[in-house]
Amino acid sequence: MQRKWYKFVVGFICLAALAGGCRKQKSTLQTVPAEKPAVDSAFSNFKAFNVDTSDEAVFREAQLADDLAIKAKEALKTIYFDYNSFNLTGDATGSLASAAYFLKDNPGIRVLIQGHCDERGSSDYNMGLGERRAKAVKDYLENFGIPSFRMEFTSLGKEQPAIAGCSDEQCHYQNRRSEFRVLAR
């Protein structure tokens, strides 16, 4: 008889717990009406460029009008680096400031920044170093206010030296560089 009584009490307690646990509570949270997101007009005048970012991308140098080509050559000077470094020197930042002002004054111009290295070191190492050099130039110009979509960068490592067969430091210095190419639209 005690077993039946025990089963009854346990069953009653379980039933009461289930009934009480399933009772819906009234929510205390208030619903906030959804607002329409604000329209961002920052890029309303932005013209999209068709840029090929695949591994098969081919960069074509633009043919500028004579006066603009002269200004571009004066402003977009070669940037030189110290041995085994991608840090910008004081001379480099001065040249890059001129480049930035030129690019700000000519918003339709896009550039390719090519990173180069001297002939010392492996090809793989120099490809990475050349890329870091080109990216350092790009980052400086971005910080100066030039939009990143106007700049591409690549590394040529030690594959295209300015002076081949170097044997002294001055010659190697000429090969450790980043150069600009104005891109066609």
Backbone hydrogen bonds, N-H to C=O, Kabsch-Sander energy under -0.5 kcal/mol:
donor,donor_aa,acceptor,acceptor_aa,energy
5,W,1,M,-2.2
6,Y,2,Q,-2.6
7,K,3,R,-2.6
8,F,4,K,-2.4
9,V,5,W,-2.2
10,V,6,Y,-2.7
11,G,7,K,-2.5
12,F,8,F,-2.4
13,I,9,V,-2.5
14,C,10,V,-2.5
15,L,11,G,-2.4
16,A,12,F,-2.5
17,A,13,I,-2.4
18,L,14,C,-2.4
19,A,15,L,-2.3
20,G,16,A,-2.4
21,G,17,A,-2.3
22,C,18,L,-1.2
23,R,20,G,-0.7
41,S,39,V,-0.7
44,S,41,S,-1.5
46,F,43,F,-1.4
48,A,46,F,-0.6
51,V,49,F,-1.2
52,D,50,N,-0.5
53,T,51,V,-0.7
57,A,54,S,-1.5
60,R,58,V,-0.5
62,A,182,V,-3.1
64,L,62,A,-0.8
69,A,65,A,-2.9
70,I,66,D,-2.0
71,K,67,D,-1.9
72,A,68,L,-2.7
73,K,69,A,-2.3
74,E,70,I,-2.0
75,A,71,K,-2.2
76,L,72,A,-3.1
77,K,75,A,-1.3
79,I,178,S,-2.6
81,F,176,R,-2.1
85,S,82,D,-1.4
93,T,89,T,-2.2
94,G,90,G,-1.7
95,S,91,D,-2.2
96,L,92,A,-2.6
97,A,93,T,-1.8
98,S,94,G,-1.5
99,A,95,S,-2.0
100,A,96,L,-2.7
101,Y,97,A,-2.3
102,F,98,S,-2.2
103,L,99,A,-2.6
104,K,100,A,-2.4
105,D,101,Y,-2.1
106,N,102,F,-1.1
109,I,106,N,-1.9
110,R,183,L,-0.5
111,V,150,R,-2.6
112,L,181,R,-3.0
113,I,152,E,-2.6
114,Q,112,L,-0.6
114,Q,179,E,-3.0
115,G,113,I,-0.5
115,G,154,T,-2.6
116,H,177,R,-3.3
117,C,157,G,-2.6
126,N,122,S,-2.4
127,M,123,S,-2.1
128,G,124,D,-1.9
129,L,125,Y,-2.4
130,G,126,N,-2.7
131,E,127,M,-1.8
132,R,128,G,-2.2
133,R,129,L,-2.2
134,A,130,G,-2.3
135,K,131,E,-2.6
136,A,132,R,-2.1
137,V,133,R,-1.7
138,K,134,A,-2.3
139,D,135,K,-3.2
140,Y,136,A,-2.0
141,L,137,V,-2.2
142,E,138,K,-2.5
143,N,139,D,-2.5
144,F,140,Y,-1.1
145,G,142,E,-1.6
146,I,141,L,-2.4
150,R,147,P,-1.7
151,M,148,S,-1.9
152,E,111,V,-2.5
154,T,113,I,-2.4
156,L,115,G,-3.0
157,G,115,G,-0.7
159,E,156,L,-2.4
172,H,168,D,-2.0
173,Y,169,E,-2.6
174,Q,170,Q,-1.2
175,N,171,C,-0.7
175,N,172,H,-1.1
176,R,172,H,-1.0
176,R,173,Y,-0.6
177,R,175,N,-1.3
178,S,79,I,-2.1
179,E,114,Q,-2.3
181,R,112,L,-2.0
183,L,110,R,-2.7
184,A,60,R,-2.2
